[in-house]
Each structure stands twice: as C-alpha cells, then as structure tokens.
Amino acid sequence: MKYGGAARRRPECGVERTMDVLGGRWTTLIVRELLAGARRFSELRRSLVRISPKTLTTRLRDLEERGIVTRTVYAEVPPRVEYQLTPRGEGLGDIIAAMARWGEAPEVEAPVLTASS
C-alpha cells in the first residue's frame, strides 16, 4: 500500500492517525489475528479465508514499514517466516477489543423521525 507522502503526514487528530494504520479492510483483521501471537503467512491465510496472497503480503509489508509488525526469517529448509506484533502493534489490542465489543452488542433500532417530531 503506497500512499505517497500524504500518508506519512502526522495529522493532529489521533483517530485519523489510527485510521491511517487500521483503515484498510484487511489490516484490522490481520492485527486481530496477530494479537494471539506470532503467525506464519500460511496460518494467516487460513484464518482470513477470503484474503488474496497478494493483499496479505501488501498489508503485512505496510504494517512492517509502520513499525506495527516484525517479520522474522528463520534459516531453515524450507525457510520459515513468522510475523508478530511489535509493542506498538500490541497497543492496538484495546482498540480491536472495543471494536469487537461494539460489533457483538445487540443492534438498537433508531427511532423513526416524523414531521411532527
């Protein structure tokens, strides 16, 4: 995900800065999966069934560039690569948990507004 210089600016709003990191459709779900611990690429693919390998690779690289994820390559045959959250990435856990609570709460129907209201 290359956004150019505009994405690297530091807006004053913390919500905007957070959304700059988590705003992608799959990014939040990747972080959610990594909150449970280090994962291999294939494990992430299995848990995020509909994500394409290209999209997963792109999102992981972006998260790595932003200091949210670390990528560790083990000198084995075949090579093993693991992704895990950095301390900064782990700090997103409260946000993900709040999103989960909000998403699991029962929906409340909005009142219907009429002309006499």
C-alpha positions in Angstrom: 0.0 0.0 0.0 1.9 3.0 -1.2 0.1 6.3 -0.5 3.0 8.7 -1.1 3.9 11.5 1.3 0.4 12.3 2.2 0.0 9.2 4.3 3.2 9.9 6.2 1.9 13.3 7.5 1.1 13.5 11.2 -2.5 14.8 11.4 -3.4 16.4 14.7 -6.3 14.0 15.3 -5.4 10.7 17.0 -8.4 9.0 15.5 -7.2 10.0 12.0 -3.7 8.7 12.7 -5.1 5.4 14.0 -7.4 5.1 10.9 -4.3 5.7 8.7 -2.9 2.5 10.1 -6.0 0.4 10.5 -8.2 1.8 7.8 -7.6 -0.9 5.2 -10.3 -3.6 5.0 -7.9 -6.5 6.0 -5.4 -4.6 8.1 -7.6 -4.6 11.3 -8.3 -8.4 10.9 -4.6 -9.1 10.4 -3.8 -7.2 13.6 -6.6 -9.1 15.4 -5.0 -12.4 14.3 -1.6 -11.4 15.4 -2.8 -10.3 18.9 -2.9 -14.1 19.7 0.8 -14.4 19.0 3.3 -14.9 16.2 1.8 -16.4 13.0 3.2 -17.8 9.8 1.9 -16.5 6.4 0.0 -19.7 5.8 -1.7 -19.5 9.2 -2.8 -16.0 8.5 -4.1 -17.1 5.1 -6.1 -20.0 6.7 -7.7 -17.7 9.3 -8.5 -15.0 6.8 -10.1 -17.2 4.2 -11.1 -14.6 1.6 -7.9 -12.5 1.6 -5.7 -13.0 -1.5 -2.0 -13.8 -1.0 -1.1 -10.5 -2.8 -3.3 -8.4 -0.4 -1.9 -10.2 2.6 1.6 -9.6 1.5 1.0 -6.0 0.8 -0.8 -5.4 4.2 2.0 -7.2 6.1 4.7 -5.1 4.4 2.8 -1.9 5.1 2.4 -2.9 8.8 6.1 -3.8 9.0 7.1 -0.4 7.5 4.9 1.4 10.1 6.5 -0.5 13.0 3.4 -2.4 13.8 4.6 -5.9 12.8 8.0 -7.6 12.8 9.0 -10.2 10.2 11.4 -12.9 11.3 13.0 -15.3 8.8 14.4 -18.5 10.3 17.4 -20.1 8.5 15.7 -23.5 8.0 14.9 -25.6 5.0 12.3 -24.8 3.9 12.6 -21.2 5.2 10.2 -20.3 8.0 8.9 -16.7 8.3 6.8 -15.5 11.2 5.0 -12.3 11.8 4.3 -10.8 15.2 3.2 -7.5 16.6 5.7 -5.1 18.0 4.9 -3.4 21.3 3.4 -0.5 19.3 1.2 -3.0 17.5 0.2 -4.7 20.7 -1.1 -1.3 21.8 -3.8 -1.7 19.2 -5.3 -4.5 21.2 -7.6 -2.3 23.3 -8.9 -0.7 20.1 -9.6 -4.1 18.5 -11.3 -5.3 21.7 -13.5 -2.2 21.8 -14.5 -2.9 18.1 -15.3 -6.5 19.0 -17.5 -5.4 21.9 -19.3 -2.9 19.8 -19.8 -5.4 17.0 -21.2 -8.0 19.4 -23.6 -5.7 21.1 -27.3 -6.1 20.1 -28.4 -3.5 17.5 -30.7 -0.9 18.7 -33.3 0.3 16.3 -33.1 4.0 15.6 -36.2 6.0 16.2 -38.2 6.9 13.1 -38.4 10.6 12.8 -41.7 12.0 11.5 -42.7 15.5 10.5 -44.5 16.0 13.9 -41.4 15.0 15.9 
